[in-house]
């Protein structure tokens, strides 16, 4: 929800829980439409707020593609009202691709460059409304009035709710008012109209033609769910959808899960409260709380609205006791939801434009010249890489000796400890990790290179390690970041013998281009590869996308056949083309097979 006044969020973002506790329950319907797909929950999104297209492309190439991030969310690209304040982007004048951040060519090149770096691009789409101004000219030269946008919309394409003397929303708990009146004078599109639906879908399809991988639907709560579902059904291909729906008593987030993910504000409020009052131990059973189902939740700690919210005390970069960074360690380390990390800038007033003449400036581990570059924080970037590596591994080995200290594992591939107390936490931690020396990615960042000194965590053969977690700090290790620069291979499953003795580690590597919701698996003639049963196929990691990888222990000197399969978001299976791949394992050691999807 956007305006030029900064008042619209008052009373809405405050609606979160007053303490670290479960929100109220609601219906959990989550049937998918055919044009929206889930993303891989191990993929971390970075909201590049107010970043110009050339700067986004450069960051994809110089940092994001080499780190643990997978997706960037960019600001609205359509023509908007004139001015430098951030809110101008949220007042569309036309659907031409020209804005303060760049033109159509720059936008298209940004997507191509990010894709080449292995980063997907989703777009903040403003489709609930047009401008709040009586008349003006957009940044691309398009003249408009409040009810007339030449070649696009005229007066009959907008709602006129007839309430409150000015058609504005006063009562957000009245469904008609919230969805048919104006959001701070922003003239409300008649999204039940077939013509309007077609124009919106045409705009989104234009972005898809330029390579967009998905959309964050701004102010989705103010569009009836049926209207939004119809618009999404008109998209030219399946893309990732996440929707801004601040929950209320009348309009429920569950109404929108049938056609995409939903930004889980309730989870953000809970993180705010738990990290503000230090009751982290309550988070052990958070998946049983009444949040959205994990596969429908887009989680976050802060976005560009919440960090400007003056009606409560949101978590922001400067929150005391390192709460902001530690909260990110939690959401990136826990298996719940699909996380978004905000990358923004410092400001003194609500409407302030981006600094440094709008050109982002980052240091190695943060920002400069007024830009925060939160995504470059060693702890946050390190946890993005952690999440990408651990994939869907389940939460395990939960430990919480006191309210403000928690630790947990992610199967046999990762482990996290957070100390939100004012004193150091020294102790022994139980994990399911294989023995080895690991790098604490909180202090080393996203790279998997060497580490030394206190950054080295040694896990004994029984899975335990002893360490000290400093006050207001954290620790995180995973099998992709071993001290010395190479990965630690998790313990293989028990296997039968081949014609040779012992077993060989076979590294499967398949290059395959996918869209959101698709994942690659390997299946083959051996029991270790599922015996050709797709239900038992082994998942490959997308950490090196477009290369998908997995390491499997297979009996030495054994001939076998295999194929790759792609599992769609709806559960269907697509097999790679014939013939089967054929390999004989070595007598000892390890070997790598490099394939491409065919």
C-alpha positions as CSV (number, residue, x, y, z in Angstrom):
1,X,0.0,0.0,0.0
2,X,1.5,3.3,-1.1
3,X,0.8,7.0,-0.9
4,X,2.6,10.3,-0.7
5,X,1.5,10.9,2.9
6,X,3.0,8.0,4.8
7,X,-0.2,7.6,6.9
8,X,-1.8,4.5,5.3
9,X,0.0,2.0,7.3
10,X,-1.0,3.4,10.7
11,X,-3.1,0.9,12.5
12,X,-2.4,-1.8,10.0
13,X,1.1,-2.9,10.7
14,X,0.4,-2.4,14.3
15,X,-2.1,-5.3,14.0
16,X,0.6,-7.8,14.9
17,X,0.8,-9.7,18.1
18,X,1.7,-7.8,21.2
19,X,4.0,-10.6,22.4
20,X,5.9,-13.6,21.0
21,X,3.0,-15.9,20.5
22,X,0.9,-17.6,17.8
23,X,-1.5,-15.5,15.8
24,X,-5.2,-16.4,15.6
25,X,-6.2,-19.4,13.4
26,X,-7.7,-19.2,10.0
27,X,-8.7,-21.4,7.0
28,X,-5.7,-23.0,5.3
29,X,-7.0,-23.4,1.8
30,X,-4.1,-23.3,-0.7
31,X,-5.1,-24.7,-4.1
32,X,-2.8,-23.4,-6.9
33,X,-4.0,-21.9,-10.1
34,X,-2.3,-23.0,-13.3
35,X,-0.3,-19.8,-13.9
36,X,1.4,-19.5,-10.5
37,X,4.0,-21.8,-9.1
38,X,5.8,-22.2,-5.8
39,X,9.5,-21.3,-5.7
40,X,12.1,-23.5,-4.1
41,X,12.0,-22.6,-0.4
42,X,15.8,-22.7,-0.2
43,X,16.0,-19.8,-2.6
44,X,16.5,-16.4,-0.9
45,X,14.9,-13.3,-2.4
46,X,16.6,-9.9,-2.1
47,X,14.3,-6.9,-2.3
48,X,16.5,-4.3,-4.1
49,X,14.5,-1.3,-3.0
50,X,15.0,1.7,-5.3
51,X,18.0,0.2,-7.0
52,X,18.4,1.3,-10.7
53,X,18.4,-1.5,-13.3
54,X,22.1,-1.0,-14.2
55,X,23.0,-1.2,-10.5
56,X,20.9,-4.4,-10.0
57,X,22.7,-6.0,-12.9
58,X,26.1,-5.1,-11.6
59,X,25.2,-6.5,-8.1
60,X,24.0,-9.7,-9.7
61,X,27.4,-10.1,-11.4
62,X,29.7,-8.9,-8.6
63,X,28.0,-10.3,-5.5
64,X,24.6,-12.0,-5.6
65,X,25.6,-14.6,-8.2
66,X,28.6,-15.5,-6.2
67,X,26.8,-15.7,-2.9
68,X,23.8,-17.6,-1.5
69,X,21.1,-15.5,-3.1
70,X,18.9,-16.8,-5.9
71,X,16.3,-14.1,-6.7
72,X,16.1,-10.3,-6.8
73,X,12.9,-8.4,-6.4
74,X,13.1,-5.1,-8.2
75,X,11.0,-1.9,-7.8
76,X,8.1,-1.1,-10.1
77,X,9.3,-0.6,-13.7
78,X,6.3,1.1,-15.2
79,X,6.0,4.8,-16.0
80,X,5.1,6.8,-12.9
81,X,4.5,10.3,-11.7
82,X,7.4,12.7,-11.6
83,X,9.6,13.3,-8.5
84,X,12.4,11.6,-6.6
85,X,10.5,10.4,-3.5
86,X,10.3,6.6,-3.4
87,X,6.5,6.6,-3.4
88,X,6.4,8.0,-7.0
89,X,7.1,4.5,-8.3
90,X,3.9,3.3,-6.8
91,X,1.7,5.7,-8.7
92,X,1.5,4.4,-12.3
93,X,0.8,6.7,-15.2
94,X,1.2,4.1,-18.0
95,X,2.5,0.6,-18.5
96,X,5.4,1.8,-20.5
97,X,8.7,0.4,-19.1
98,X,10.4,3.7,-18.1
99,X,11.0,4.9,-14.6
100,X,13.5,6.7,-12.4
101,X,15.4,3.4,-12.4
102,X,15.9,3.1,-16.1
103,X,14.2,2.5,-19.5
104,X,13.0,-0.6,-21.3
105,X,16.4,-1.5,-22.7
106,X,18.1,-1.2,-19.4
107,X,15.4,-3.2,-17.7
108,X,15.7,-6.0,-20.3
109,X,19.5,-6.0,-20.1
110,X,19.3,-6.2,-16.3
111,X,17.3,-9.3,-16.5
112,X,19.6,-10.9,-19.0
113,X,22.7,-10.1,-17.0
114,X,21.1,-11.4,-13.7
115,X,20.0,-14.6,-15.4
116,X,23.6,-15.1,-16.8
117,X,24.8,-14.7,-13.2
118,X,22.3,-17.4,-12.0
119,X,19.9,-14.9,-10.4
120,X,16.2,-14.8,-11.2
121,X,14.2,-11.6,-11.3
122,X,10.7,-10.8,-9.9
123,X,9.0,-7.5,-10.3
124,X,7.0,-5.4,-7.8
125,X,3.7,-5.0,-9.8
126,X,1.4,-2.1,-9.0
127,X,-2.0,-3.1,-10.5
128,X,-4.5,-2.1,-7.9
129,X,-4.6,1.6,-8.8
130,X,-3.1,4.5,-10.8
131,X,-2.2,7.9,-9.4
132,X,-3.5,10.2,-6.6
133,X,-3.0,13.4,-8.6
134,X,-5.6,15.4,-10.4
135,X,-3.4,15.8,-13.4
136,X,0.2,15.7,-14.5
137,X,2.8,14.2,-16.8
138,X,4.7,11.0,-16.1
139,X,8.4,10.5,-16.2
140,X,8.1,9.1,-19.8
141,X,6.1,12.2,-21.0
142,X,2.6,10.7,-20.8
143,X,0.0,13.4,-19.8
144,X,-2.8,12.2,-17.5
145,X,-5.7,13.3,-15.3
146,X,-7.0,11.5,-12.3
147,X,-9.5,9.5,-14.3
148,X,-8.0,9.5,-17.8
149,X,-4.8,7.7,-18.8
150,X,-4.7,8.0,-22.7
151,X,-4.7,4.7,-24.5
152,X,-5.1,2.8,-21.3
153,X,-7.9,3.8,-18.9
154,X,-10.8,6.2,-18.8
155,X,-13.3,7.1,-16.1
156,X,-15.4,4.0,-16.6
157,X,-12.4,1.8,-15.7
158,X,-12.3,3.0,-12.1
159,X,-14.4,2.4,-9.0
160,X,-16.3,5.3,-7.4
161,X,-17.4,3.8,-4.1
162,X,-19.3,6.9,-2.9
163,X,-18.2,6.7,0.7
164,X,-16.6,9.1,3.2
165,X,-17.1,12.2,1.0
166,X,-13.9,11.6,-1.0
167,X,-14.0,7.9,-2.0
168,X,-11.1,7.1,0.4
169,X,-10.8,4.0,2.6
170,X,-11.5,4.8,6.3
171,X,-12.5,1.4,7.5
172,X,-10.1,-1.4,6.5
173,X,-12.3,-4.0,8.1
174,X,-15.2,-3.3,5.7
175,X,-14.6,-5.5,2.7
176,X,-16.4,-3.3,0.2
177,X,-14.7,-0.1,1.4
178,X,-11.2,-1.8,1.4
179,X,-11.6,-3.2,-2.1
180,X,-13.7,-0.6,-3.9
181,X,-12.6,2.7,-2.4
182,X,-9.4,4.6,-2.9
183,X,-6.2,4.0,-1.0
184,X,-5.2,7.5,0.0
185,X,-6.7,9.1,-3.2
186,X,-5.0,6.5,-5.4
187,X,-7.7,5.9,-8.0
188,X,-8.9,2.3,-7.8
189,X,-9.0,0.1,-10.8
190,X,-12.2,-1.8,-11.7
191,X,-10.5,-5.2,-11.6
192,X,-13.8,-7.0,-12.1
193,X,-13.9,-5.5,-15.6
194,X,-12.7,-7.8,-18.4
195,X,-11.1,-4.8,-20.2
196,X,-9.1,-3.8,-17.1
197,X,-8.1,-7.4,-16.4
198,X,-6.8,-7.7,-20.0
199,X,-4.8,-4.5,-19.7
200,X,-3.2,-5.6,-16.5
201,X,-2.4,-9.0,-17.8
202,X,-1.0,-7.4,-20.9
203,X,1.4,-5.4,-18.8
204,X,2.5,-8.4,-16.8
205,X,2.9,-10.5,-20.0
206,X,5.1,-7.8,-21.4
207,X,7.4,-8.1,-18.4
208,X,7.4,-11.9,-18.8
209,X,8.4,-11.4,-22.5
210,X,11.4,-9.5,-21.2
211,X,12.4,-12.4,-18.9
212,X,10.6,-11.6,-15.6
213,X,10.4,-14.7,-13.5
214,X,7.6,-13.6,-11.2
215,X,5.8,-10.8,-9.5
216,X,5.2,-9.3,-6.0
217,X,1.6,-8.0,-6.2
218,X,1.5,-4.7,-4.4
219,X,-1.7,-3.9,-2.4
220,X,-3.1,-7.3,-3.3
221,X,-5.5,-7.1,-0.3
222,X,-7.3,-4.3,-2.0
223,X,-8.0,-6.4,-5.1
224,X,-10.8,-9.1,-4.6
225,X,-9.1,-12.5,-4.7
226,X,-11.3,-13.7,-7.6
227,X,-10.3,-10.7,-9.7
228,X,-6.6,-11.3,-9.0
229,X,-6.9,-15.0,-9.7
230,X,-8.5,-14.2,-13.1
231,X,-5.7,-11.8,-14.0
232,X,-3.0,-14.4,-13.1
233,X,-4.8,-17.1,-15.1
234,X,-4.2,-14.9,-18.2
235,X,-0.4,-14.9,-17.9
236,X,1.6,-16.4,-20.8
237,X,3.4,-18.9,-18.6
238,X,3.8,-20.1,-15.0
239,X,5.7,-17.6,-12.8
240,X,6.3,-17.1,-9.1
241,X,3.6,-15.0,-7.4
242,X,3.8,-13.4,-4.0
243,X,1.1,-11.0,-2.7
244,X,1.0,-8.2,-0.2
245,X,-1.9,-9.0,2.0
246,X,-1.9,-7.4,5.5
247,X,-4.3,-9.7,7.3
248,X,-7.5,-8.4,9.0
249,X,-10.6,-9.8,10.6
250,X,-12.6,-9.6,7.3
251,X,-10.1,-10.1,4.5
252,X,-8.0,-13.2,5.1
253,X,-4.6,-14.1,3.7
254,X,-6.0,-17.6,3.0
255,X,-8.2,-16.1,0.3
256,X,-5.1,-15.4,-1.8
257,X,-3.2,-18.7,-1.5
258,X,-5.1,-20.3,-4.4
259,X,-3.1,-18.3,-6.9
260,X,0.3,-17.8,-5.3
261,X,2.3,-17.2,-2.2
262,X,1.4,-14.5,0.3
263,X,3.7,-12.2,2.3
264,X,3.3,-13.4,5.9
265,X,3.0,-10.3,8.0
266,X,1.9,-12.3,11.0
267,X,5.2,-14.1,11.0
268,X,7.1,-10.8,10.7
269,X,5.2,-9.4,13.7
270,X,6.0,-12.5,15.7
271,X,9.7,-12.2,14.8
272,X,9.6,-8.6,15.8
273,X,8.0,-9.4,19.2
274,X,10.2,-12.4,20.0
275,X,13.4,-10.6,19.2
276,X,12.3,-7.5,21.0
277,X,11.4,-9.3,24.2
278,X,14.0,-12.1,24.0
279,X,11.6,-15.1,24.2
280,X,13.1,-17.1,21.3
281,X,12.5,-20.4,23.0
282,X,8.8,-20.1,22.1
283,X,9.7,-20.5,18.5
284,X,10.4,-24.2,18.8
285,X,6.9,-25.1,17.6
286,X,6.2,-22.2,15.3
287,X,5.1,-24.3,12.4
288,X,2.1,-25.5,14.5
289,X,1.1,-21.9,15.0
290,X,-1.6,-20.4,12.8
291,X,0.6,-19.0,10.1
292,X,0.1,-19.7,6.4
293,X,1.3,-23.2,5.3
294,X,5.1,-23.1,4.8
295,X,4.8,-23.6,1.1
296,X,2.5,-20.6,0.7
297,X,4.4,-18.1,3.0
298,X,6.8,-15.4,1.9
299,X,8.6,-14.5,5.1
300,X,10.5,-11.3,5.9
301,X,11.8,-9.3,8.8
302,X,11.3,-5.9,7.2
303,X,10.2,-4.3,3.9
304,X,10.2,-0.7,2.7
305,X,6.8,-0.1,4.4
306,X,7.5,-1.7,7.8
307,X,10.8,0.2,8.2
308,X,8.9,3.4,7.8
309,X,6.1,2.4,10.2
310,X,5.7,4.9,13.0
311,X,2.7,3.2,14.6
312,X,4.8,0.5,16.3
313,X,8.4,-0.4,16.9
314,X,9.4,-2.4,13.9
315,X,12.7,-4.3,13.5
316,X,15.1,-2.1,11.5
317,X,18.8,-2.1,10.7
318,X,19.5,0.1,13.8
319,X,17.3,-1.9,16.3
320,X,19.1,-2.4,19.6
321,X,20.9,-5.6,20.7
322,X,21.6,-6.7,17.1
323,X,18.0,-7.9,16.9
324,X,17.6,-7.2,13.2
325,X,20.5,-9.3,12.1
326,X,19.7,-12.1,14.5
327,X,16.1,-12.3,13.4
328,X,17.4,-12.7,9.8
329,X,19.7,-15.5,11.0
330,X,16.6,-17.2,12.4
331,X,14.3,-16.9,9.3
332,X,17.1,-17.9,7.0
333,X,18.1,-20.8,9.2
334,X,14.6,-22.2,9.9
335,X,12.8,-24.2,7.3
336,X,9.6,-22.2,7.4
337,X,8.5,-20.2,4.4
338,X,10.3,-18.5,1.5
339,X,12.4,-15.6,2.8
340,X,12.9,-12.1,1.4
341,X,15.8,-9.9,2.6
342,X,15.4,-6.1,2.3
343,X,18.3,-4.1,0.8
344,X,17.5,-0.4,1.3
345,X,18.9,3.0,2.4
346,X,19.0,5.3,5.4
347,X,16.3,8.0,5.7
348,X,15.3,10.8,8.1
349,X,11.7,11.3,6.9
350,X,9.1,8.9,5.4
351,X,9.2,10.2,1.8
352,X,12.9,10.7,1.5
353,X,14.4,9.7,-1.9
354,X,17.4,7.3,-2.2
355,X,20.8,8.9,-1.4
356,X,23.9,9.4,-3.4
357,X,21.9,10.7,-6.4
358,X,20.0,7.4,-6.5
359,X,23.2,5.3,-7.1
360,X,23.6,2.4,-4.6
361,X,27.0,2.2,-2.9
362,X,28.0,-1.0,-1.0
363,X,31.1,-1.9,1.0
364,X,32.4,-5.4,1.2
365,X,30.1,-6.3,4.1
366,X,27.5,-3.5,4.1
367,X,26.7,-0.1,2.7
368,X,28.1,3.3,2.2
369,X,27.0,6.8,1.2
370,X,23.7,6.4,2.8
371,X,22.9,3.0,1.3
372,X,22.5,0.1,3.8
373,X,23.1,-2.9,1.5
374,X,21.8,-5.2,4.3
375,X,22.2,-8.2,1.9
376,X,25.9,-7.8,2.2
377,X,26.1,-8.3,5.9
378,X,28.4,-11.2,6.6
379,X,25.8,-12.8,8.9
380,X,22.9,-12.4,6.5
381,X,24.8,-13.3,3.3
382,X,26.3,-16.3,5.2
383,X,22.8,-17.5,6.2
384,X,21.6,-17.1,2.6
385,X,24.3,-19.5,1.5
386,X,23.4,-21.7,4.5
387,X,19.7,-21.9,3.4
388,X,20.6,-22.6,-0.2
389,X,22.9,-25.5,0.9
390,X,20.6,-27.2,3.4
391,X,17.6,-27.1,1.1
392,X,14.5,-28.9,2.6
393,X,16.4,-30.7,5.4
394,X,14.1,-30.9,8.4
395,X,14.6,-29.1,11.7
396,X,16.3,-31.3,14.3
397,X,18.2,-31.3,17.6
398,X,16.4,-28.2,19.0
399,X,18.2,-26.9,22.1
400,X,17.1,-24.0,24.3
401,X,18.8,-23.7,27.8
402,X,17.1,-20.4,28.4
403,X,14.5,-18.1,26.7
404,X,17.0,-16.0,24.8
405,X,19.2,-18.9,23.6
406,X,18.2,-21.3,20.9
407,X,20.0,-23.8,18.6
408,X,18.8,-26.3,16.1
409,X,20.0,-28.5,13.2
410,X,18.9,-28.9,9.6
411,X,19.1,-32.7,9.2
412,X,22.7,-33.8,8.7
413,X,23.7,-30.8,6.6
414,X,23.5,-27.7,8.9
415,X,23.3,-26.3,12.4
416,X,22.5,-22.8,13.9
417,X,22.8,-21.3,17.3
418,X,21.5,-17.8,18.3
419,X,22.5,-16.1,21.6
420,X,20.2,-13.1,22.1
421,X,21.4,-12.7,25.8
422,X,23.7,-10.1,27.1
423,X,26.4,-12.7,28.0
424,X,28.4,-15.3,26.1
425,X,27.0,-18.8,25.7
426,X,29.6,-21.5,26.1
427,X,28.6,-25.1,25.9
428,X,28.4,-28.4,24.0
429,X,26.0,-28.6,21.1
430,X,24.5,-31.8,19.7
431,X,24.2,-32.1,15.9
432,X,23.7,-34.7,13.2
433,X,26.6,-33.4,11.2
434,X,29.5,-35.6,10.1
435,X,32.8,-35.1,11.8
436,X,35.0,-32.4,10.5
437,X,36.2,-28.8,10.7
438,X,33.6,-26.2,9.6
439,X,33.5,-22.5,9.0
440,X,31.1,-20.4,11.1
441,X,29.4,-18.6,8.2
442,X,28.1,-15.8,10.5
443,X,31.7,-14.5,10.7
444,X,33.0,-15.6,7.3
445,X,30.0,-14.6,5.1
446,X,28.7,-16.5,2.1
447,X,31.9,-17.9,0.7
448,X,32.9,-21.5,1.2
449,X,36.6,-20.7,1.4
450,X,39.1,-21.1,4.2
451,X,38.7,-19.9,7.7
452,X,40.8,-19.9,10.8
453,X,40.9,-19.2,14.5
454,X,37.6,-18.8,16.3
455,X,35.7,-19.2,13.0
456,X,36.7,-22.9,12.9
457,X,34.1,-25.2,14.5
458,X,35.2,-28.8,15.0
459,X,32.5,-31.4,15.1
460,X,33.5,-34.7,16.7
461,X,32.6,-38.2,15.5
462,X,29.5,-38.3,17.6
463,X,28.1,-35.1,16.1
464,X,28.9,-32.8,19.1
465,X,31.0,-29.7,19.2
466,X,32.0,-27.2,21.9
467,X,31.9,-23.5,21.2
468,X,31.3,-20.1,22.7
469,X,28.6,-17.9,21.0
470,X,29.3,-14.3,21.9
471,X,26.5,-12.1,23.4
472,X,24.0,-10.9,20.8
473,X,25.5,-13.1,18.2
474,X,25.1,-16.4,16.4
475,X,26.9,-19.4,14.9
476,X,26.0,-21.4,11.8
477,X,27.8,-24.2,10.1
478,X,26.9,-26.4,7.1
479,X,28.5,-29.2,5.1
480,X,29.1,-26.8,2.1
481,X,31.5,-24.7,4.1
482,X,34.4,-26.7,5.5
483,X,37.5,-25.1,7.0
484,X,40.0,-25.4,4.2
485,X,37.6,-24.6,1.4
486,X,36.0,-28.0,0.4
487,X,32.6,-29.4,1.3
488,X,32.0,-32.1,3.8
489,X,30.1,-35.0,2.4
490,X,27.2,-36.1,4.7
491,X,27.1,-39.7,5.8
492,X,25.8,-41.8,2.9
493,X,22.8,-44.2,3.3
494,X,23.6,-47.9,4.0
495,X,24.1,-49.6,0.6
496,X,24.6,-53.0,-0.8
497,X,27.9,-54.1,-2.3
498,X,28.8,-54.3,-6.0
499,X,31.3,-56.5,-7.8
500,X,34.1,-54.5,-6.2
501,X,34.8,-53.8,-2.5
502,X,33.6,-50.7,-0.7
503,X,31.8,-47.8,-2.3
504,X,32.5,-44.8,-4.5
505,X,31.1,-41.2,-4.2
506,X,29.5,-40.4,-7.5
507,X,28.9,-36.7,-8.0
508,X,26.0,-36.2,-10.3
509,X,25.9,-32.8,-12.1
510,X,23.2,-31.9,-14.6
511,X,22.8,-28.6,-16.3
512,X,19.1,-27.8,-16.5
513,X,17.1,-24.6,-16.8
514,X,14.0,-24.5,-14.7
515,X,11.2,-22.1,-13.6
516,X,9.7,-21.6,-10.2
517,X,8.3,-24.8,-8.7
518,X,10.4,-27.2,-10.8
519,X,13.1,-29.3,-9.3
520,X,15.5,-31.9,-10.8
521,X,16.1,-35.4,-9.4
522,X,18.2,-38.4,-10.4
523,X,16.7,-41.9,-10.6
524,X,18.3,-45.1,-11.8
525,X,18.7,-48.9,-11.9
526,X,20.3,-49.2,-8.4
527,X,18.5,-49.1,-5.1
528,X,20.7,-46.2,-4.2
529,X,19.0,-44.3,-7.1
530,X,15.5,-45.4,-6.3
531,X,15.3,-48.5,-8.6
532,X,13.6,-46.4,-11.3
533,X,10.8,-45.3,-9.0
534,X,10.2,-41.5,-9.4
535,X,8.9,-41.4,-5.8
536,X,12.3,-42.6,-4.6
537,X,14.4,-40.4,-6.9
538,X,17.1,-38.4,-5.2
539,X,16.8,-34.6,-5.2
540,X,19.6,-32.5,-6.7
541,X,20.6,-29.2,-5.2
542,X,20.2,-26.0,-7.2
543,X,23.0,-24.3,-5.2
544,X,25.1,-24.0,-8.4
545,X,22.2,-23.3,-10.7
546,X,21.8,-23.9,-13.6
547,X,23.9,-26.9,-12.6
548,X,22.0,-29.3,-10.3
549,X,24.1,-31.5,-8.1
550,X,24.1,-34.4,-5.7
551,X,26.6,-36.9,-4.3
552,X,25.5,-40.5,-3.9
553,X,27.5,-43.4,-2.4
554,X,27.4,-46.3,-4.9
555,X,29.1,-49.7,-4.7
556,X,32.6,-49.7,-6.4
557,X,33.1,-51.3,-9.8
558,X,29.4,-51.4,-10.5
559,X,27.7,-50.7,-13.8
560,X,24.3,-48.9,-13.7
561,X,22.0,-46.7,-15.7
562,X,20.2,-43.5,-14.7
563,X,18.1,-40.6,-15.9
564,X,17.2,-37.2,-14.6
565,X,13.6,-36.3,-14.0
566,X,11.9,-32.9,-13.4
567,X,9.1,-32.7,-10.8
568,X,6.6,-29.9,-11.5
569,X,4.9,-27.8,-8.8
570,X,1.7,-29.9,-9.2
571,X,3.6,-33.1,-8.5
572,X,3.7,-34.4,-12.1
573,X,7.0,-35.9,-13.4
574,X,8.8,-35.2,-16.7
575,X,11.5,-37.7,-17.7
576,X,14.6,-36.6,-19.6
577,X,14.9,-38.1,-23.2
578,X,16.3,-41.5,-24.1
579,X,18.7,-43.1,-24.1
580,X,19.6,-43.8,-20.5
581,X,23.0,-42.6,-19.1
582,X,25.3,-45.5,-18.5
583,X,28.2,-45.5,-16.0
584,X,30.5,-48.0,-14.3
585,X,31.9,-46.8,-10.9
586,X,35.6,-46.8,-10.2
587,X,37.3,-49.3,-7.9
588,X,37.7,-46.6,-5.2
589,X,37.6,-42.9,-4.5
590,X,35.1,-40.7,-6.2
591,X,34.0,-39.7,-9.7
592,X,31.9,-37.0,-11.4
593,X,29.4,-37.3,-14.2
594,X,28.6,-34.1,-16.1
595,X,25.3,-34.2,-18.0
596,X,22.8,-31.8,-19.5
597,X,19.0,-32.1,-19.5
598,X,17.8,-33.6,-22.8
